[in-house]
């Protein structure tokens, strides 16, 4: 069973970034996870992954709600995540060097007691963290060099290993252009926002989104806005996140600015694109579907942009007013990303 997962940009700021220093590029991370036959009984799951040294049972660290697993809240759902392993001290991440030369094992739990970075525990006989699955012995040497795909207990799928070295926002996927042939009516005084949602075609998993204020049909809005990642992930969606996937786009109209709506069924849908290869987004790629007469997405390496052109680094806070399009020299209506940054700073 798959799940279309969306969330607000505010959640990205509040929950998507752990309160630790920026991790180094040899950290161990979880990139995919799915559990089966697990039910909290009172609400959403709170899944945690704990790492122990095999043979000594020394607790090495864990990943939970504040480290990238907050969105893993259901059973029989495949989640793409970017979750890092916090050490018990709470001020560093588990790295390749911490597991090299050791054997380790994983315990995946549904947290009912003290959250990570605490170990799994029982306060009372009826107040215990629920064990979802315990892995067999894993070579730390292998784990430190590559990503392993594991299955154990009721953990049907878990991909974990040393993260590749990346530069944040090195090649973000951005919205460059949008034009709608018709607009849905809104109440007087409301700001209409076109939201662009990007999904993995194989799983319907939500990858990222952005929104732009629009007030006229048949007007081409030219922008420079990043797609913020799902709260399972960190920062802005990059080309590396999509290049090996088949993806599709859904465009909806909303009146809640700077927010990606969690239930698209209650919104007016402007259209859903056909599935296409994410590798197309290596450069600006233009689509047409439904009431969307033009939508251009793509990525450009920021290192080749001149100062002032990098208008994608800021996520506009929820509740802020998106700036209206400004006039270009030739009279076309153009939405300025630089203006968006000034509004974000001033509101």
Residue pairs with C-beta under 8 A, 6 or more apart in sequence:
1 76
1 77
2 77
2 78
2 203
2 204
2 205
3 74
3 77
3 204
3 205
4 199
4 204
4 205
4 206
4 264
5 71
5 79
5 205
5 206
5 230
5 232
6 197
6 206
6 209
6 230
6 260
6 261
6 262
6 263
6 264
7 71
7 206
7 230
7 231
7 260
7 262
8 259
8 260
8 261
8 262
8 318
9 209
9 211
9 228
9 258
9 259
9 260
9 315
9 316
9 317
9 318
10 258
10 259
10 317
10 318
10 319
11 231
12 228
12 229
12 231
12 315
13 315
13 317
15 65
15 66
15 70
15 231
16 68
16 229
16 231
16 232
16 233
16 234
16 235
17 234
17 235
18 66
18 67
18 68
18 84
18 86
19 66
20 86
20 91
20 92
20 93
21 91
22 168
23 84
23 93
23 163
24 93
24 95
25 163
25 164
25 165
25 166
26 95
26 96
26 97
26 144
26 162
26 163
26 165
27 84
27 85
27 93
27 94
27 95
27 96
27 162
27 163
28 51
28 84
28 85
28 93
28 94
28 95
28 96
28 98
28 99
28 143
28 144
28 160
28 161
28 162
28 163
29 68
29 82
29 83
29 84
29 85
29 160
29 161
29 162
29 163
30 49
30 63
30 68
30 69
30 81
30 82
30 83
30 84
30 85
30 158
30 159
30 160
31 80
31 81
31 82
31 83
31 147
31 159
31 160
31 161
31 163
32 78
32 79
32 80
32 81
32 149
32 157
32 158
32 159
33 47
33 49
33 69
33 72
33 79
33 81
33 83
33 108
33 155
33 157
33 158
33 159
34 76
34 77
34 78
34 79
34 155
34 156
34 157
34 158
35 45
35 47
35 72
35 75
35 76
35 108
35 132
35 133
35 154
35 155
35 156
36 75
36 76
36 154
36 155
36 156
37 75
37 76
37 154
38 45
38 47
38 75
38 110
38 130
38 132
38 154
39 45
39 75
40 46
40 110
40 112
44 73
44 74
45 72
45 73
45 74
45 75
45 110
46 64
46 65
46 73
46 110
46 111
46 112
46 115
47 64
47 69
47 72
47 73
47 108
47 109
47 110
47 111
47 132
48 62
48 63
48 64
48 65
48 69
48 108
48 109
48 110
48 111
48 115
48 116
48 120
48 129
49 62
49 63
49 64
49 69
49 83
49 85
49 106
49 107
49 108
49 158
49 160
50 59
50 61
50 62
50 106
50 107
50 108
50 109
50 116
50 119
50 120
51 59
51 60
51 61
51 62
51 85
51 94
51 99
51 104
51 105
51 106
52 58
52 59
52 60
52 104
52 105
52 106
52 107
53 60
53 102
53 103
53 104
54 102
54 103
54 104
54 105
54 137
54 138
55 103
59 88
59 119
60 85
60 87
60 88
60 94
60 98
60 99
60 104
61 85
61 86
61 87
61 88
61 93
61 94
61 98
61 117
62 85
62 86
62 116
62 117
62 119
63 69
63 83
63 84
63 85
63 86
63 116
64 111
64 115
64 116
64 117
65 111
65 115
65 116
66 86
66 115
66 116
67 83
67 84
67 85
67 86
67 116
68 81
68 82
68 83
68 84
68 232
68 233
68 234
69 81
69 83
69 232
70 231
70 232
71 79
71 81
71 230
71 231
71 232
72 79
72 81
72 232
76 156
78 157
78 203
78 205
79 205
79 232
80 200
80 203
80 205
80 207
80 230
80 232
80 233
81 232
81 233
82 229
82 232
82 233
82 234
83 232
84 93
84 94
84 163
85 93
85 94
86 92
86 93
86 94
86 116
86 117
87 93
87 94
87 98
87 117
88 117
88 119
89 117
90 117
96 143
96 144
96 145
96 162
97 144
99 140
99 143
99 144
100 140
100 141
100 144
101 140
101 141
102 140
103 137
103 138
103 139
103 140
104 137
104 138
104 140
104 143
105 134
105 135
105 136
105 137
105 138
106 133
106 134
106 135
106 138
106 150
106 152
106 158
106 160
107 120
107 131
107 133
107 134
107 135
108 131
108 132
108 133
108 134
108 153
108 155
108 158
109 120
109 129
109 130
109 131
109 132
110 129
110 130
110 132
111 129
112 127
112 128
112 129
112 130
113 120
113 121
113 122
113 123
113 127
113 128
113 129
114 121
120 129
120 131
121 128
121 129
122 128
122 129
131 153
132 153
132 154
132 155
133 152
133 153
133 154
133 155
134 152
134 153
135 150
135 152
135 155
135 158
136 152
138 148
138 150
142 148
143 160
143 161
143 162
144 161
144 162
145 161
145 162
146 161
146 162
147 159
147 160
147 161
147 162
148 159
148 160
148 161
149 157
149 158
149 159
150 157
150 158
150 159
150 160
151 157
151 158
152 158
166 238
166 240
168 234
168 235
168 236
169 226
169 235
169 236
169 238
169 302
169 312
169 313
170 238
170 301
170 302
170 303
171 238
171 239
171 240
171 299
171 300
171 301
171 302
172 226
172 227
172 236
172 237
172 238
172 239
172 299
172 302
172 312
173 198
173 208
173 226
173 227
173 236
173 237
173 238
173 239
173 241
173 242
173 281
173 297
173 298
173 299
174 223
174 224
174 225
174 226
174 227
174 297
174 298
174 299
174 300
174 312
175 196
175 210
175 212
175 223
175 224
175 225
175 226
175 227
175 295
175 296
175 297
176 222
176 223
176 224
176 284
176 296
176 297
176 298
177 220
177 221
177 222
177 223
177 286
177 294
177 295
177 296
178 194
178 196
178 212
178 214
178 220
178 221
178 223
178 251
178 292
178 294
178 295
178 296
179 218
179 219
179 220
179 221
179 292
179 293
179 294
179 295
180 194
180 214
180 217
180 218
180 251
180 270
180 291
180 292
180 293
181 217
181 218
181 291
181 292
181 293
182 217
182 291
183 192
183 214
183 216
183 217
183 253
184 192
184 253
184 268
186 192
186 253
186 255
187 255
190 255
191 213
191 215
191 255
191 257
191 321
191 322
192 213
192 214
192 215
192 253
192 254
192 255
193 211
193 212
193 213
193 214
193 253
193 254
193 255
193 256
193 257
193 258
193 322
194 211
194 212
194 214
194 251
194 252
194 253
194 270
195 209
195 210
195 211
195 251
195 252
195 253
195 254
195 260
195 261
195 267
196 209
196 210
196 211
196 212
196 227
196 249
196 250
196 251
196 295
196 297
197 206
197 208
197 209
197 249
197 250
197 251
197 252
197 260
197 264
198 206
198 207
198 208
198 209
198 227
198 237
198 242
198 247
198 248
198 249
198 297
199 205
199 206
199 207
199 247
199 248
199 249
199 250
200 207
200 245
200 246
200 247
201 245
201 246
201 247
201 248
201 275
202 245
202 246
205 230
206 230
207 227
207 229
207 230
207 233
207 237
207 241
207 242
207 245
207 247
208 227
208 228
208 229
208 230
208 233
208 236
208 237
208 241
209 227
209 228
209 260
210 225
210 226
210 227
210 228
210 260
211 254
211 257
211 258
211 259
211 260
211 322
212 221
212 223
212 225
212 322
212 335
213 257
213 322
213 323
213 324
213 325
213 335
214 221
214 325
215 324
215 325
216 333
218 293
219 325
219 333
220 294
220 332
220 333
221 325
221 333
221 334
221 335
222 332
222 334
222 335
223 335
223 337
224 309
224 311
224 312
224 337
225 311
225 312
225 337
225 340
226 236
226 237
226 312
226 313
226 315
227 236
227 237
227 297
228 235
228 236
228 237
228 260
228 315
229 235
229 236
229 237
229 241
233 241
236 312
236 315
238 299
239 278
239 281
239 282
239 299
242 278
242 279
242 281
243 278
243 279
243 281
243 282
244 278
244 279
245 278
246 275
246 276
246 277
246 278
247 275
247 276
247 277
247 278
248 272
248 273
248 274
248 275
248 276
249 272
249 273
249 287
249 289
249 295
249 297
250 264
250 269
250 271
250 272
250 273
251 269
251 270
251 271
251 272
251 290
251 291
251 292
251 295
252 261
252 264
252 267
252 268
252 269
252 270
253 267
253 268
253 270
254 261
254 267
257 319
257 320
257 321
257 322
258 316
258 317
258 318
258 319
258 320
258 322
259 318
261 267
269 290
270 290
270 291
270 292
271 289
271 290
271 291
271 292
272 289
272 290
273 287
273 289
273 292
273 295
274 289
276 285
276 287
281 297
281 298
281 299
282 298
282 299
283 298
283 299
283 300
284 296
284 297
284 298
284 300
285 296
285 297
285 298
286 294
286 295
286 296
287 294
287 295
287 296
287 297
288 294
288 295
289 295
302 310
302 312
308 338
311 336
311 337
311 338
311 340
311 341
312 337
314 340
314 341
314 344
315 344
316 322
316 340
316 343
316 344
317 344
317 347
319 347
320 343
320 344
320 347
321 343
321 347
322 340
322 343
323 335
323 336
323 339
323 340
323 342
323 343
324 335
325 333
325 334
325 335
325 336
326 333
326 334
326 335
326 336
326 339
327 333
327 334
328 334
